Amino acid sequence: MDDFGKLAWQELEARRAAKRQLFWLHFTIWALVGVLLFVIWLLATPHVMPWFLIPIFAWAIFLGGHAAYVFILHSPQEILVARQRDAEKDRKS
């Protein structure tokens, strides 16, 4: 792989790392808000239906989409660079 290919691979790895960090930040905020809503429900109206589950589950749908975007889906550029890198490894071995 030439220098340009190595730089492209490093840039994609940096983008993936940034995406993962943003996902974990999103997850942490979701968990903290969930705990906060649970405490509010517990202190204010524990005998009423657990209403805090509605926003937690609704937000969890978006969190799941975010996780799929970060950990499962890949852009065409990422796939192309990964194929080039794998082909280069096969040629060397």
Backbone atoms as SQL, in Angstrom:
CREATE TABLE atoms (id INTEGER PRIMARY KEY, chain TEXT, resi INTEGER, resn TEXT, atom TEXT, x REAL, y REAL, z REAL);
INSERT INTO atoms VALUES
  (1, 'A', 1, 'MET', 'N', 0.857, -1.169, 0.000),
  (2, 'A', 1, 'MET', 'CA', 0.000, 0.000, 0.000),
  (3, 'A', 1, 'MET', 'C', 0.908, 1.238, 0.000),
  (4, 'A', 2, 'ASP', 'N', 0.549, 2.185, -0.816),
  (5, 'A', 2, 'ASP', 'CA', 1.355, 3.404, -0.892),
  (6, 'A', 2, 'ASP', 'C', 1.039, 4.334, 0.274),
  (7, 'A', 3, 'ASP', 'N', 1.748, 5.432, 0.328),
  (8, 'A', 3, 'ASP', 'CA', 1.570, 6.377, 1.438),
  (9, 'A', 3, 'ASP', 'C', 0.159, 6.949, 1.473),
  (10, 'A', 4, 'PHE', 'N', -0.398, 7.216, 0.301),
  (11, 'A', 4, 'PHE', 'CA', -1.754, 7.769, 0.261),
  (12, 'A', 4, 'PHE', 'C', -2.760, 6.773, 0.841),
  (13, 'A', 5, 'GLY', 'N', -2.595, 5.499, 0.508),
  (14, 'A', 5, 'GLY', 'CA', -3.483, 4.472, 1.049),
  (15, 'A', 5, 'GLY', 'C', -3.356, 4.353, 2.557),
  (16, 'A', 6, 'LYS', 'N', -2.126, 4.450, 3.048),
  (17, 'A', 6, 'LYS', 'CA', -1.914, 4.373, 4.505),
  (18, 'A', 6, 'LYS', 'C', -2.568, 5.567, 5.206),
  (19, 'A', 7, 'LEU', 'N', -2.436, 6.742, 4.609),
  (20, 'A', 7, 'LEU', 'CA', -3.059, 7.928, 5.203),
  (21, 'A', 7, 'LEU', 'C', -4.582, 7.824, 5.173),
  (22, 'A', 8, 'ALA', 'N', -5.125, 7.297, 4.077),
  (23, 'A', 8, 'ALA', 'CA', -6.580, 7.114, 3.986),
  (24, 'A', 8, 'ALA', 'C', -7.055, 6.145, 5.061),
  (25, 'A', 9, 'TRP', 'N', -6.305, 5.060, 5.265),
  (26, 'A', 9, 'TRP', 'CA', -6.677, 4.084, 6.296),
  (27, 'A', 9, 'TRP', 'C', -6.611, 4.708, 7.690),
  (28, 'A', 10, 'GLN', 'N', -5.584, 5.494, 7.954),
  (29, 'A', 10, 'GLN', 'CA', -5.461, 6.150, 9.251),
  (30, 'A', 10, 'GLN', 'C', -6.602, 7.136, 9.478),
  (31, 'A', 11, 'GLU', 'N', -6.995, 7.848, 8.426),
  (32, 'A', 11, 'GLU', 'CA', -8.110, 8.795, 8.556),
  (33, 'A', 11, 'GLU', 'C', -9.409, 8.062, 8.858),
  (34, 'A', 12, 'LEU', 'N', -9.638, 6.933, 8.189),
  (35, 'A', 12, 'LEU', 'CA', -10.852, 6.162, 8.463),
  (36, 'A', 12, 'LEU', 'C', -10.850, 5.611, 9.879),
  (37, 'A', 13, 'GLU', 'N', -9.708, 5.168, 10.348),
  (38, 'A', 13, 'GLU', 'CA', -9.618, 4.674, 11.729),
  (39, 'A', 13, 'GLU', 'C', -9.891, 5.793, 12.731),
  (40, 'A', 14, 'ALA', 'N', -9.397, 6.982, 12.443),
  (41, 'A', 14, 'ALA', 'CA', -9.655, 8.119, 13.332),
  (42, 'A', 14, 'ALA', 'C', -11.136, 8.463, 13.341),
  (43, 'A', 15, 'ARG', 'N', -11.772, 8.403, 12.183),
  (44, 'A', 15, 'ARG', 'CA', -13.226, 8.674, 12.127),
  (45, 'A', 15, 'ARG', 'C', -14.009, 7.627, 12.907),
  (46, 'A', 16, 'ARG', 'N', -13.617, 6.348, 12.741),
  (47, 'A', 16, 'ARG', 'CA', -14.300, 5.292, 13.492),
  (48, 'A', 16, 'ARG', 'C', -14.146, 5.490, 14.993),
  (49, 'A', 17, 'ALA', 'N', -12.958, 5.857, 15.423),
  (50, 'A', 17, 'ALA', 'CA', -12.725, 6.088, 16.855),
  (51, 'A', 17, 'ALA', 'C', -13.588, 7.238, 17.356),
  (52, 'A', 18, 'ALA', 'N', -13.710, 8.299, 16.565),
  (53, 'A', 18, 'ALA', 'CA', -14.551, 9.436, 16.966),
  (54, 'A', 18, 'ALA', 'C', -16.015, 9.022, 17.030),
  (55, 'A', 19, 'LYS', 'N', -16.465, 8.207, 16.072),
  (56, 'A', 19, 'LYS', 'CA', -17.855, 7.730, 16.092),
  (57, 'A', 19, 'LYS', 'C', -18.123, 6.887, 17.332),
  (58, 'A', 20, 'ARG', 'N', -17.163, 6.011, 17.664),
  (59, 'A', 20, 'ARG', 'CA', -17.344, 5.175, 18.859),
  (60, 'A', 20, 'ARG', 'C', -17.394, 6.019, 20.119),
  (61, 'A', 21, 'GLN', 'N', -16.546, 7.029, 20.219),
  (62, 'A', 21, 'GLN', 'CA', -16.564, 7.903, 21.398),
  (63, 'A', 21, 'GLN', 'C', -17.891, 8.635, 21.512),
  (64, 'A', 22, 'LEU', 'N', -18.405, 9.126, 20.398),
  (65, 'A', 22, 'LEU', 'CA', -19.699, 9.817, 20.443),
  (66, 'A', 22, 'LEU', 'C', -20.823, 8.871, 20.828),
  (67, 'A', 23, 'PHE', 'N', -20.760, 7.615, 20.348),
  (68, 'A', 23, 'PHE', 'CA', -21.780, 6.658, 20.737),
  (69, 'A', 23, 'PHE', 'C', -21.745, 6.410, 22.238),
  (70, 'A', 24, 'TRP', 'N', -20.558, 6.200, 22.809),
  (71, 'A', 24, 'TRP', 'CA', -20.479, 5.925, 24.241),
  (72, 'A', 24, 'TRP', 'C', -20.893, 7.139, 25.071),
  (73, 'A', 25, 'LEU', 'N', -20.642, 8.334, 24.563),
  (74, 'A', 25, 'LEU', 'CA', -21.147, 9.539, 25.230),
  (75, 'A', 25, 'LEU', 'C', -22.677, 9.545, 25.198),
  (76, 'A', 26, 'HIS', 'N', -23.247, 9.230, 24.044),
  (77, 'A', 26, 'HIS', 'CA', -24.703, 9.156, 23.902),
  (78, 'A', 26, 'HIS', 'C', -25.281, 8.118, 24.865),
  (79, 'A', 27, 'PHE', 'N', -24.644, 6.947, 24.947),
  (80, 'A', 27, 'PHE', 'CA', -25.106, 5.890, 25.839),
  (81, 'A', 27, 'PHE', 'C', -25.048, 6.334, 27.301),
  (82, 'A', 28, 'THR', 'N', -23.968, 6.999, 27.684),
  (83, 'A', 28, 'THR', 'CA', -23.817, 7.464, 29.069),
  (84, 'A', 28, 'THR', 'C', -24.885, 8.480, 29.430),
  (85, 'A', 29, 'ILE', 'N', -25.143, 9.411, 28.529),
  (86, 'A', 29, 'ILE', 'CA', -26.183, 10.418, 28.779),
  (87, 'A', 29, 'ILE', 'C', -27.540, 9.746, 28.885),
  (88, 'A', 30, 'TRP', 'N', -27.813, 8.783, 28.003),
  (89, 'A', 30, 'TRP', 'CA', -29.082, 8.049, 28.058),
  (90, 'A', 30, 'TRP', 'C', -29.245, 7.343, 29.410),
  (91, 'A', 31, 'ALA', 'N', -28.195, 6.690, 29.879),
  (92, 'A', 31, 'ALA', 'CA', -28.271, 5.978, 31.155),
  (93, 'A', 31, 'ALA', 'C', -28.472, 6.940, 32.323),
  (94, 'A', 32, 'LEU', 'N', -27.755, 8.053, 32.312),
  (95, 'A', 32, 'LEU', 'CA', -27.897, 9.017, 33.411),
  (96, 'A', 32, 'LEU', 'C', -29.285, 9.647, 33.430),
  (97, 'A', 33, 'VAL', 'N', -29.806, 9.981, 32.267),
  (98, 'A', 33, 'VAL', 'CA', -31.167, 10.542, 32.210),
  (99, 'A', 33, 'VAL', 'C', -32.175, 9.495, 32.666),
  (100, 'A', 34, 'GLY', 'N', -31.955, 8.234, 32.301),
  (101, 'A', 34, 'GLY', 'CA', -32.843, 7.165, 32.757),
  (102, 'A', 34, 'GLY', 'C', -32.857, 7.041, 34.272),
  (103, 'A', 35, 'VAL', 'N', -31.697, 7.112, 34.878),
  (104, 'A', 35, 'VAL', 'CA', -31.610, 7.047, 36.345),
  (105, 'A', 35, 'VAL', 'C', -32.295, 8.263, 36.963),
  (106, 'A', 36, 'LEU', 'N', -32.076, 9.430, 36.393),
  (107, 'A', 36, 'LEU', 'CA', -32.707, 10.652, 36.905),
  (108, 'A', 36, 'LEU', 'C', -34.229, 10.558, 36.822),
  (109, 'A', 37, 'LEU', 'N', -34.749, 10.088, 35.688),
  (110, 'A', 37, 'LEU', 'CA', -36.204, 9.946, 35.558),
  (111, 'A', 37, 'LEU', 'C', -36.750, 8.915, 36.539),
  (112, 'A', 38, 'PHE', 'N', -36.012, 7.837, 36.757),
  (113, 'A', 38, 'PHE', 'CA', -36.449, 6.829, 37.722),
  (114, 'A', 38, 'PHE', 'C', -36.518, 7.410, 39.130),
  (115, 'A', 39, 'VAL', 'N', -35.508, 8.191, 39.516),
  (116, 'A', 39, 'VAL', 'CA', -35.494, 8.801, 40.852),
  (117, 'A', 39, 'VAL', 'C', -36.645, 9.790, 40.991),
  (118, 'A', 40, 'ILE', 'N', -36.906, 10.574, 39.959),
  (119, 'A', 40, 'ILE', 'CA', -38.036, 11.518, 40.009),
  (120, 'A', 40, 'ILE', 'C', -39.334, 10.756, 40.173),
  (121, 'A', 41, 'TRP', 'N', -39.509, 9.689, 39.400),
  (122, 'A', 41, 'TRP', 'CA', -40.725, 8.884, 39.517),
  (123, 'A', 41, 'TRP', 'C', -40.839, 8.275, 40.912),
  (124, 'A', 42, 'LEU', 'N', -39.742, 7.765, 41.435),
  (125, 'A', 42, 'LEU', 'CA', -39.746, 7.122, 42.737),
  (126, 'A', 42, 'LEU', 'C', -40.094, 8.104, 43.853),
  (127, 'A', 43, 'LEU', 'N', -39.579, 9.323, 43.762),
  (128, 'A', 43, 'LEU', 'CA', -39.826, 10.309, 44.809),
  (129, 'A', 43, 'LEU', 'C', -41.193, 10.968, 44.676),
  (130, 'A', 44, 'ALA', 'N', -41.662, 11.138, 43.443),
  (131, 'A', 44, 'ALA', 'CA', -42.896, 11.893, 43.240),
  (132, 'A', 44, 'ALA', 'C', -44.141, 11.011, 43.238),
  (133, 'A', 45, 'THR', 'N', -44.140, 9.975, 42.411),
  (134, 'A', 45, 'THR', 'CA', -45.362, 9.185, 42.244),
  (135, 'A', 45, 'THR', 'C', -45.051, 7.697, 42.103),
  (136, 'A', 46, 'PRO', 'N', -44.574, 7.038, 43.159),
  (137, 'A', 46, 'PRO', 'CA', -44.227, 5.620, 43.015),
  (138, 'A', 46, 'PRO', 'C', -45.445, 4.701, 42.876),
  (139, 'A', 47, 'HIS', 'N', -46.628, 5.176, 43.243),
  (140, 'A', 47, 'HIS', 'CA', -47.820, 4.346, 43.171),
  (141, 'A', 47, 'HIS', 'C', -48.491, 4.412, 41.796),
  (142, 'A', 48, 'VAL', 'N', -48.024, 5.306, 40.937),
  (143, 'A', 48, 'VAL', 'CA', -48.589, 5.463, 39.591),
  (144, 'A', 48, 'VAL', 'C', -47.776, 4.614, 38.618),
  (145, 'A', 49, 'MET', 'N', -48.345, 4.361, 37.439),
  (146, 'A', 49, 'MET', 'CA', -47.646, 3.604, 36.409),
  (147, 'A', 49, 'MET', 'C', -46.231, 4.161, 36.210),
  (148, 'A', 50, 'PRO', 'N', -45.256, 3.304, 35.973),
  (149, 'A', 50, 'PRO', 'CA', -43.877, 3.794, 35.777),
  (150, 'A', 50, 'PRO', 'C', -43.724, 4.522, 34.432),
  (151, 'A', 51, 'TRP', 'N', -44.100, 5.780, 34.423),
  (152, 'A', 51, 'TRP', 'CA', -44.099, 6.590, 33.206),
  (153, 'A', 51, 'TRP', 'C', -42.702, 6.826, 32.656),
  (154, 'A', 52, 'PHE', 'N', -41.684, 6.693, 33.505),
  (155, 'A', 52, 'PHE', 'CA', -40.316, 6.957, 33.062),
  (156, 'A', 52, 'PHE', 'C', -39.858, 5.954, 32.007),
  (157, 'A', 53, 'LEU', 'N', -40.530, 4.793, 31.916),
  (158, 'A', 53, 'LEU', 'CA', -40.136, 3.790, 30.930),
  (159, 'A', 53, 'LEU', 'C', -40.417, 4.239, 29.496),
  (160, 'A', 54, 'ILE', 'N', -41.440, 5.064, 29.309),
  (161, 'A', 54, 'ILE', 'CA', -41.797, 5.504, 27.959),
  (162, 'A', 54, 'ILE', 'C', -40.667, 6.302, 27.306),
  (163, 'A', 55, 'PRO', 'N', -40.168, 7.371, 27.934),
  (164, 'A', 55, 'PRO', 'CA', -39.062, 8.079, 27.271),
  (165, 'A', 55, 'PRO', 'C', -37.766, 7.263, 27.203),
  (166, 'A', 56, 'ILE', 'N', -37.542, 6.387, 28.180),
  (167, 'A', 56, 'ILE', 'CA', -36.325, 5.572, 28.144),
  (168, 'A', 56, 'ILE', 'C', -36.359, 4.622, 26.952),
  (169, 'A', 57, 'PHE', 'N', -37.489, 3.941, 26.745),
  (170, 'A', 57, 'PHE', 'CA', -37.582, 3.010, 25.621),
  (171, 'A', 57, 'PHE', 'C', -37.617, 3.734, 24.284),
  (172, 'A', 58, 'ALA', 'N', -38.279, 4.888, 24.230),
  (173, 'A', 58, 'ALA', 'CA', -38.297, 5.655, 22.982),
  (174, 'A', 58, 'ALA', 'C', -36.889, 6.100, 22.606),
  (175, 'A', 59, 'TRP', 'N', -36.146, 6.577, 23.567),
  (176, 'A', 59, 'TRP', 'CA', -34.776, 7.013, 23.316),
  (177, 'A', 59, 'TRP', 'C', -33.888, 5.823, 22.982),
  (178, 'A', 60, 'ALA', 'N', -34.188, 4.653, 23.568),
  (179, 'A', 60, 'ALA', 'CA', -33.401, 3.445, 23.304),
  (180, 'A', 60, 'ALA', 'C', -33.493, 3.034, 21.834),
  (181, 'A', 61, 'ILE', 'N', -34.612, 3.323, 21.187),
  (182, 'A', 61, 'ILE', 'CA', -34.742, 3.019, 19.763),
  (183, 'A', 61, 'ILE', 'C', -33.702, 3.818, 18.977),
  (184, 'A', 62, 'PHE', 'N', -33.586, 5.103, 19.275),
  (185, 'A', 62, 'PHE', 'CA', -32.589, 5.935, 18.603),
  (186, 'A', 62, 'PHE', 'C', -31.170, 5.511, 18.974),
  (187, 'A', 63, 'LEU', 'N', -30.983, 5.099, 20.205),
  (188, 'A', 63, 'LEU', 'CA', -29.674, 4.621, 20.643),
  (189, 'A', 63, 'LEU', 'C', -29.284, 3.350, 19.878),
  (190, 'A', 64, 'GLY', 'N', -30.235, 2.480, 19.656),
  (191, 'A', 64, 'GLY', 'CA', -29.972, 1.276, 18.870),
  (192, 'A', 64, 'GLY', 'C', -29.600, 1.606, 17.431),
  (193, 'A', 65, 'GLY', 'N', -30.280, 2.585, 16.856),
  (194, 'A', 65, 'GLY', 'CA', -29.917, 3.032, 15.512),
  (195, 'A', 65, 'GLY', 'C', -28.526, 3.622, 15.465),
  (196, 'A', 66, 'HIS', 'N', -28.193, 4.376, 16.485),
  (197, 'A', 66, 'HIS', 'CA', -26.860, 4.960, 16.564),
  (198, 'A', 66, 'HIS', 'C', -25.813, 3.853, 16.677),
  (199, 'A', 67, 'ALA', 'N', -26.097, 2.832, 17.466),
  (200, 'A', 67, 'ALA', 'CA', -25.163, 1.712, 17.614),
  (201, 'A', 67, 'ALA', 'C', -24.984, 0.980, 16.284),
  (202, 'A', 68, 'ALA', 'N', -26.068, 0.780, 15.548),
  (203, 'A', 68, 'ALA', 'CA', -25.963, 0.127, 14.242),
  (204, 'A', 68, 'ALA', 'C', -25.125, 0.957, 13.289),
  (205, 'A', 69, 'TYR', 'N', -25.324, 2.258, 13.303),
  (206, 'A', 69, 'TYR', 'CA', -24.547, 3.147, 12.440),
  (207, 'A', 69, 'TYR', 'C', -23.057, 3.095, 12.766),
  (208, 'A', 70, 'VAL', 'N', -22.733, 3.019, 14.044),
  (209, 'A', 70, 'VAL', 'CA', -21.329, 3.059, 14.454),
  (210, 'A', 70, 'VAL', 'C', -20.652, 1.700, 14.310),
  (211, 'A', 71, 'PHE', 'N', -21.311, 0.632, 14.736),
  (212, 'A', 71, 'PHE', 'CA', -20.637, -0.657, 14.838),
  (213, 'A', 71, 'PHE', 'C', -20.925, -1.621, 13.692),
  (214, 'A', 72, 'ILE', 'N', -21.992, -1.418, 12.931),
  (215, 'A', 72, 'ILE', 'CA', -22.372, -2.389, 11.903),
  (216, 'A', 72, 'ILE', 'C', -22.214, -1.828, 10.492),
  (217, 'A', 73, 'LEU', 'N', -22.793, -0.666, 10.235),
  (218, 'A', 73, 'LEU', 'CA', -22.795, -0.103, 8.890),
  (219, 'A', 73, 'LEU', 'C', -21.451, 0.524, 8.549),
  (220, 'A', 74, 'HIS', 'N', -21.058, 0.396, 7.289),
  (221, 'A', 74, 'HIS', 'CA', -19.814, 0.981, 6.820),
  (222, 'A', 74, 'HIS', 'C', -20.081, 1.750, 5.535),
  (223, 'A', 75, 'SER', 'N', -19.389, 2.853, 5.369),
  (224, 'A', 75, 'SER', 'CA', -19.540, 3.655, 4.157),
  (225, 'A', 75, 'SER', 'C', -18.839, 2.954, 2.998),
  (226, 'A', 76, 'PRO', 'N', -19.224, 3.261, 1.762),
  (227, 'A', 76, 'PRO', 'CA', -18.530, 2.666, 0.615),
  (228, 'A', 76, 'PRO', 'C', -17.032, 2.966, 0.613),
  (229, 'A', 77, 'GLN', 'N', -16.656, 4.142, 1.077),
  (230, 'A', 77, 'GLN', 'CA', -15.243, 4.496, 1.131),
  (231, 'A', 77, 'GLN', 'C', -14.500, 3.576, 2.112),
  (232, 'A', 78, 'GLU', 'N', -15.103, 3.295, 3.248),
  (233, 'A', 78, 'GLU', 'CA', -14.467, 2.403, 4.223),
  (234, 'A', 78, 'GLU', 'C', -14.304, 1.000, 3.654),
  (235, 'A', 79, 'ILE', 'N', -15.309, 0.525, 2.938),
  (236, 'A', 79, 'ILE', 'CA', -15.240, -0.812, 2.350),
  (237, 'A', 79, 'ILE', 'C', -14.141, -0.873, 1.298),
  (238, 'A', 80, 'LEU', 'N', -14.045, 0.151, 0.456),
  (239, 'A', 80, 'LEU', 'CA', -13.033, 0.183, -0.592),
  (240, 'A', 80, 'LEU', 'C', -11.623, 0.197, -0.009),
  (241, 'A', 81, 'VAL', 'N', -11.397, 1.041, 0.980),
  (242, 'A', 81, 'VAL', 'CA', -10.065, 1.119, 1.586),
  (243, 'A', 81, 'VAL', 'C', -9.726, -0.190, 2.296),
  (244, 'A', 82, 'ALA', 'N', -10.707, -0.806, 2.962),
  (245, 'A', 82, 'ALA', 'CA', -10.456, -2.077, 3.639),
  (246, 'A', 82, 'ALA', 'C', -10.110, -3.169, 2.627),
  (247, 'A', 83, 'ARG', 'N', -10.801, -3.190, 1.494),
  (248, 'A', 83, 'ARG', 'CA', -10.482, -4.187, 0.457),
  (249, 'A', 83, 'ARG', 'C', -9.081, -3.974, -0.098),
  (250, 'A', 84, 'GLN', 'N', -8.717, -2.721, -0.320),
  (251, 'A', 84, 'GLN', 'CA', -7.380, -2.443, -0.825),
  (252, 'A', 84, 'GLN', 'C', -6.320, -2.869, 0.181),
  (253, 'A', 85, 'ARG', 'N', -6.597, -2.631, 1.430),
  (254, 'A', 85, 'ARG', 'CA', -5.639, -3.012, 2.482),
  (255, 'A', 85, 'ARG', 'C', -5.513, -4.525, 2.561),
  (256, 'A', 86, 'ASP', 'N', -6.651, -5.236, 2.480),
  (257, 'A', 86, 'ASP', 'CA', -6.603, -6.705, 2.523),
  (258, 'A', 86, 'ASP', 'C', -5.890, -7.266, 1.297),
  (259, 'A', 87, 'ALA', 'N', -6.120, -6.682, 0.139),
  (260, 'A', 87, 'ALA', 'CA', -5.440, -7.141, -1.067),
  (261, 'A', 87, 'ALA', 'C', -3.932, -6.936, -0.957),
  (262, 'A', 88, 'GLU', 'N', -3.532, -5.841, -0.361),
  (263, 'A', 88, 'GLU', 'CA', -2.112, -5.572, -0.166),
  (264, 'A', 88, 'GLU', 'C', -1.487, -6.588, 0.790),
  (265, 'A', 89, 'LYS', 'N', -2.218, -6.948, 1.833),
  (266, 'A', 89, 'LYS', 'CA', -1.723, -7.956, 2.776),
  (267, 'A', 89, 'LYS', 'C', -1.582, -9.312, 2.094),
  (268, 'A', 90, 'ASP', 'N', -2.553, -9.657, 1.223),
  (269, 'A', 90, 'ASP', 'CA', -2.487, -10.935, 0.517),
  (270, 'A', 90, 'ASP', 'C', -1.297, -10.983, -0.436),
  (271, 'A', 91, 'ARG', 'N', -0.979, -9.866, -1.076),
  (272, 'A', 91, 'ARG', 'CA', 0.153, -9.819, -1.992),
  (273, 'A', 91, 'ARG', 'C', 1.475, -9.985, -1.246),
  (274, 'A', 92, 'LYS', 'N', 1.549, -9.451, -0.040),
  (275, 'A', 92, 'LYS', 'CA', 2.797, -9.532, 0.730),
  (276, 'A', 92, 'LYS', 'C', 3.037, -10.937, 1.275),
  (277, 'A', 93, 'SER', 'N', 1.950, -11.653, 1.548),
  (278, 'A', 93, 'SER', 'CA', 2.143, -12.975, 2.159),
  (279, 'A', 93, 'SER', 'C', 2.222, -14.096, 1.150);
